Every structure is written in structure tokens, then in C-alpha cells.
């Protein structure tokens, strides 16, 4: 309990929120939908944590 999905106990909430806000702002500029932008963010994060 208390571990992140990558097996560590460290998760920087502020950094995660900043990343999400940055992604949403970029989506607005690119005229993408919020759902599409968050899906892309989720896939990028999955690749980072699970495929190295």
C-alpha cells in the first residue's frame, strides 16, 4: 500500500497537476478535445512507466 504503479513510493502531485494543465493548454491551442488530450497524456505516461 502507498506505492505508485512503477513500484516506488514517490509521486509528486504538484508535478502531475502541472503536466495535466500543460497538456490541456496545448490541446486548446491545437483545437483538440479534452478527452483526446487526456487519452494521449495517459498513453504517454503508460509508455514512460511501463515500457521504459
N, C-alpha and C positions, 0 to 999 in steps of 0.2 A: 504494500500500500504506500502511496505517496511517491511512486516512481512515474516518470514520463514514459511514453511509448518506446523511446530509444534506450531505456534501461537506466537512465540517470535520474537523480532526484532534483535536478536543476531545471527550472523553467522560468524564464524572465517574462512575466506578464506584460510589463511595460513595452518590451521589445516586440512581443507578439501583437499588441494593440497598435503599435506604430506601423508594423508591417501590414496589418489589415487596413488601416486608414490610408496608407500609401497606395495599396492595391486598389482600393475603392476610388481614390482620387484619379489614378491612372485610367481606371475604367470609365470614369465620367468624361475625361478628356478624349478617350478613344471611342466614345459613344457605345460602350458595351453595357450590357445589363449587369446589375449587381450579382445576380445568381451565377452568371457566366464567369464573372471576375473571381468570385469566391470559389467556384469549382476549380478554376485554373490555379488559384493560390493553394488550395488543398492538394492538388496533384503535384505541384512543385514541392510542397512540404513533404509529401509522401516520398517522392523520389529522393529528397535530401536525407531523410531519416532512415529509409528502409533499403535504399539501393546504394548508398554511399556516394 
